[in-house]
Amino acid sequence: MKAVNITLAFNGHAEAAFNFYKSVFGGEFIHLQRLKEIPAPHQLSAEEGEKILHVALPVAGQVLAGMDIPYGRPESITGTNFMITLDTESEKETQRLYEALSDGGFVMMPLEHQFWGAYFGMFTDKFGIQWMVSYVK
């Protein structure tokens, strides 16, 4: 196996979400393609054509990918069956990522030193994606 990467599905706000993630993690998109780039004979409205077919952002040696659900397919339902976990290299990095990603979201577990030895927090970002950030010395 070469890698396991995460692809997040959105209902029309993949571009906003990934611009936000890019502002938090830094770096540049390694891929950004819109639905209008699918070869003919697909008939798309101008609005539909601007949606994201595929976007990819490198994060810590992995790739976080995303897409918008095309018209006619079942909408993405924000779920509670997964979380993205960020294992950080310092408390400072943990604090920065926690504050940036949780801004405008819902905090489930404030960032604190935990009994198992981690500096840990858990939240849902403003796009409905669940995150855990953790630093263990």
C-alpha positions, 0 to 999 in steps of 0.5 A: 500500500502506498498511502491512506488519505482522507477525502472530505465530501461537501455540499458546495463549500469544499473550496471555502473549507480547503482555503480555510485548511490551507490558511491553518496548515500552510502549503499549496494545493497539489491539485485543484479541479472543478466540475466544469473540467469534466469532459463533455457531454456533461451539461452543468449549470455555471454554478455547478461547474464551479464546484470542486471536483477534487482538491488536495492539500499536503499535510504532514506528509499525507494528503487531505483531499476534498470534493463537492457532491455533484447535483443529482447525487445524495448530499453529504451528511455531516456525520459523527463516525470519523475524526481527523487526528493531528499528532503534533510535535509541540504544545505550541503547535497543538495550541495554534492548530486547536485555536485556528481550526476550532474557531467558529466551531463547537468544542467538545473537549477543551485543550488541556493536559489529560490523565493519559499524558497528552495535551489534547483537545477535540472539536467540530470545525465550522464546516462540520468536520470533527478533529482531535489534536494531541501532543504527547512528549 
